[in-house]
Amino acid sequence: MPHRRVQLKGRSWVAIWLLFSLGALTWVVSRQTAAHVSATALRAAQEQRGALEGQRAELLRRIQEAGSRAVLVPRAESLGLRLPADSELVILQLPNREVGRR
């Protein structure tokens, strides 16, 4: 029995190319959809980062303000503390490290 080879006719080629094109288009659309989802997530993360940086700046400003002399002196006085006089200040110096390095 001779082996007969089946030849594809014009309609078969058209159907194969249509299926191939449909597969390629499906792949492109899925990639674009994934890219859109990623871009949306990135945009949300950037907005959140901007908000957090603004909040951080506000907190740092509040920390500096709370540590300022204008805020600390009245609080200390309300607790019964006072500022030291100039004669009560002692300036401590670190020992010279160069002397012991020979």
N, C-alpha and C positions, 0 to 999 in steps of 0.2 A: 504494500500500500504506500503510494508516494505521499510524502509530506507536503501538504499544500500551505503555502504562506498566504495569510490574510492581508490584503492591502486595504488601507484606510481610504475611504472615499472623502470627498470634499466636506460633507456634513460632519463627519467624525473629526476632521482637523479643526473645523470651526468650533465644535463643542469642546475639544481639548484646549484650544486657545482661550475660549471663554472661561473655562474652569481655572486655567492658569492665571488669567487676568483677575478673576474674582478672588482667587487666593492671595495674589499680590496686593490687591486693593484692600482686602480684609486685614492683611498684615500692616499696611501703611496706616489704616484707620486706627487699629489697636495701638500702634506706637504713638500716634498723635494724641490719642485719648490718654495714654499713660503720661505723656509729656505735659498735657494740660493739667492733669491731677498733680503731678510733681510741681509744676509752676505755681499752682494755687497753694499748695502746702508751703512752698518756699516763700511766697508773698506773705502768708499768714505768720510764718516764723520771723520774717523780717519786721513785720509790724509789731509782733510781740517783743522782739529784741529792742526796737525803738522805745516802746513803752517802758520796758524794764530799765533801759539806760536812763530815761528821764526820771524814773522812780529812784534809781541809784543816786543820780545827781542831787535830787531833792533830799534824800537821806543824808548824804555827805554834807550838804549845806546845813541841815539841822544839827548834825553832830558837831560841826565847827562852831555853830552858833551856841550850842549847849555848853561847849568847852571854853567859851570866851570869858574874859574877865568881867564883862558887863552882866553876865548871867550868874557866874560862880560867886562873885563877891556878895551880892544880896542873899544868895542861898546860904552861904557860910555865916553871914551875920545873923540870919534868922535862926541858925543853930547855936548861936552864942559864940561863934568864932570871930577872930579879928585878924586884920592884916598885920604882919610883923613889922616892927620898926627897923630902920636901916641897921641899927647896931645889933639886932637879933639875927640877922642873916649870916649864914656860914656858907662859904663857897668851898666845896670839896673838889680837890683836883686828883686826877688819876696819877698813880706813880709813873715815872718816866721808864719806859720799857727799853730804851736804848742802852741803859747802864748795864743791865744783866745779860746782854746778848753777845758777849765776847767769846 
